Amino acid sequence: MIGVLIVSHGEIGTALLASASQILGAAPKQVATLSVWRQDDPDDLVLRARELLDSIDAGDGVLILTDIFGATPGNVVSKLLANGKVEGVSGVSLPMLLRVLTGRNGSLSGAVQRALSGGAEGLVHMNTDRCCDG
């Protein structure tokens, strides 16, 4: 099973994981979060993230989801990436996380595609894209 690490500003990742756990009916295995705060040392964050990676990787790789590309959480993630072993996707959202958590028994590259499609398909302009009139 592919591990999932969420690296985000403040408690965003923790809240997303709690919401996903509620929707799924249980806390998913091999998932961890790393909260990033303004006062955190980036080098320390990388070390903490590596420890979390080791704890959730059962040999199938880890997908890291982060909130904003180019911000501190994304910069931490960029130091952990290893093609085919540790992949990263920014723009984490609840639809993205759910899509990943419900399909982690395939390949890591497949998990990346599920994350991207979950994030994209979760974006809906409800005034014009809604399914029903009301």
C-alpha positions as CSV (number, residue, x, y, z in Angstrom):
1,M,0.0,0.0,0.0
2,I,1.2,3.5,-0.9
3,G,1.9,5.7,2.0
4,V,0.5,9.3,2.1
5,L,2.2,12.2,3.8
6,I,0.4,15.6,4.0
7,V,2.7,18.6,4.6
8,S,0.8,21.8,5.1
9,H,0.6,25.2,6.7
10,G,-0.7,24.9,10.2
11,E,-3.4,22.3,10.8
12,I,-4.7,22.1,7.3
13,G,-3.4,18.6,6.8
14,T,-4.6,17.4,10.1
15,A,-8.1,18.8,9.4
16,L,-8.2,17.2,6.0
17,L,-7.2,13.8,7.4
18,A,-9.8,14.1,10.1
19,S,-12.5,14.9,7.6
20,A,-11.4,12.1,5.3
21,S,-11.4,9.6,8.2
22,Q,-14.9,10.6,9.1
23,I,-16.1,10.1,5.5
24,L,-14.3,6.8,5.1
25,G,-15.5,5.6,8.5
26,A,-12.0,4.9,9.9
27,A,-8.6,6.5,10.1
28,P,-6.5,5.2,7.1
29,K,-3.3,3.4,7.7
30,Q,0.1,4.5,6.5
31,V,-0.9,8.2,6.5
32,A,0.8,11.0,8.4
33,T,0.7,14.8,8.6
34,L,3.3,17.4,9.1
35,S,2.2,20.8,10.2
36,V,4.4,23.7,9.2
37,W,4.5,26.9,11.4
38,R,6.2,30.2,10.7
39,Q,8.8,29.7,13.5
40,D,9.8,26.2,12.2
41,D,13.3,25.6,10.9
42,P,13.1,24.3,7.4
43,D,16.1,21.9,7.9
44,D,14.3,20.5,11.0
45,L,11.1,20.1,9.0
46,V,13.0,18.0,6.4
47,L,14.4,15.7,9.1
48,R,10.9,15.3,10.7
49,A,9.4,14.6,7.2
50,R,12.0,12.0,6.5
51,E,11.2,10.2,9.8
52,L,7.5,10.3,8.9
53,L,8.3,8.9,5.4
54,D,10.2,6.0,6.9
55,S,7.3,5.2,9.2
56,I,4.6,5.1,6.5
57,D,6.6,3.5,3.6
58,A,6.0,-0.2,3.4
59,G,8.0,-0.5,0.2
60,D,5.4,0.7,-2.3
61,G,6.5,4.3,-2.1
62,V,4.9,7.5,-0.6
63,L,2.8,10.2,-2.2
64,I,3.3,13.6,-0.5
65,L,0.5,16.1,-0.7
66,T,1.2,19.7,0.1
67,D,-0.9,22.9,0.0
68,I,1.0,25.6,-1.9
69,F,3.8,25.0,-4.4
70,G,6.7,27.3,-3.7
71,A,5.8,28.0,-0.1
72,T,7.7,26.5,2.9
73,P,5.7,23.2,3.0
74,G,6.2,22.7,-0.8
75,N,9.9,23.6,-0.5
76,V,10.3,20.9,2.3
77,V,8.6,18.4,0.0
78,S,10.8,19.3,-2.9
79,K,13.8,18.1,-0.8
80,L,12.3,14.7,-0.3
81,L,11.3,13.7,-3.8
82,A,12.7,10.6,-5.4
83,N,11.2,9.6,-8.8
84,G,9.3,6.3,-8.4
85,K,9.7,6.2,-4.6
86,V,8.6,9.6,-3.3
87,E,6.3,11.7,-5.4
88,G,4.8,15.1,-4.6
89,V,1.6,16.9,-5.6
90,S,0.6,20.4,-4.5
91,G,-2.9,21.9,-4.1
92,V,-4.1,19.3,-1.6
93,S,-7.9,19.3,-1.2
94,L,-10.4,16.9,0.4
95,P,-11.5,15.5,-3.0
96,M,-7.9,14.9,-3.9
97,L,-7.1,13.2,-0.6
98,L,-10.2,11.0,-0.8
99,R,-9.3,9.9,-4.3
100,V,-5.8,8.9,-3.2
101,L,-6.9,7.2,0.0
102,T,-9.5,5.0,-1.8
103,G,-7.0,3.7,-4.4
104,R,-3.6,3.1,-2.9
105,N,-3.1,-0.5,-3.8
106,G,-1.8,0.3,-7.3
107,S,1.3,2.0,-8.5
108,L,2.7,5.2,-7.1
109,S,2.4,6.8,-10.6
110,G,-1.3,5.8,-10.5
111,A,-1.7,7.5,-7.1
112,V,-0.2,10.7,-8.6
113,Q,-2.8,10.5,-11.4
114,R,-5.6,9.9,-8.9
115,A,-4.5,12.9,-6.9
116,L,-4.4,15.2,-9.9
117,S,-7.8,14.0,-11.2
118,G,-9.4,14.2,-7.8
119,G,-8.1,17.8,-7.3
120,A,-9.2,18.8,-10.8
121,E,-12.6,17.1,-10.7
122,G,-13.3,18.5,-7.2
123,L,-13.3,22.0,-8.8
124,V,-16.8,22.9,-9.8
125,H,-18.4,26.3,-10.5
126,M,-21.7,25.4,-8.8
127,N,-23.7,28.2,-10.5
128,T,-23.0,26.8,-14.0
129,D,-21.7,23.3,-13.5
130,R,-24.3,21.9,-11.2
131,C,-26.2,18.8,-12.1
132,C,-29.7,19.9,-11.3
133,D,-31.8,23.1,-11.4
134,G,-32.9,24.3,-8.1
